[in-house]
Amino acid sequence: MIAYLKGKFIETEPTHVLIDVQGVGYHVHISLHTFTEIKEKKEGLIHTHLHIKEDAHTLFGFSGKGERSMFLALLSISGVGPSTAIMVLSSLNVSELKTAIVQGDVRTIQSVKGIGAKTAQRIILELKDKLIKSDDFEAESQLISHSHNTLKSEALSALTTLGISKNAAEKSVETILKNSGNTITLEELIKLALKTT
């Protein structure tokens, strides 16, 4: 199996990258997340998975090992092929997907184009325990909850200073954090909370 490719990025598109490795050009399918990571680079290393079918040998590439592991985990689910797995990883980053699986959030997974309710439930059912047991998920969740706690306390402090009652501010901040995942900035959080309290 080809574990990784290291070379020059000749052509980088949202769906694929063409990598020149010592004069040989490899066409590698990528997720939007990987595209975002590598689009400004002229060369680099891509972790790969060679998917073999009777009629085709297709290379899939990832900017990090975590994304490749999640891709392989998704492939182990009945009814999820490589194109669907790449679509999932283009719609949700690895930590968003792990959080959705562990929390049993069918709606978030189902929001991905091509994923129905049954497939979303199957992904959760088959991957939830594996993810909870994996060390990197625990470390990641602690990191997310730590950053959430810092964000939350800073936002609450700002809102109470602005004259909003602590109870109303807490309710509002918790709702916004729950809906936004871990992508919101302190400034956005305060602005949204001011609108909703």
Beta strands, then each sheet from edge to edge (+ up, - down):
strand 1: 4-12
strand 2: 16-21
strand 3: 24-30
strand 4: 43-52
strand 5: 57-62
sheet 1: 1+ 2- 3+ 5+ 4- 1+
end
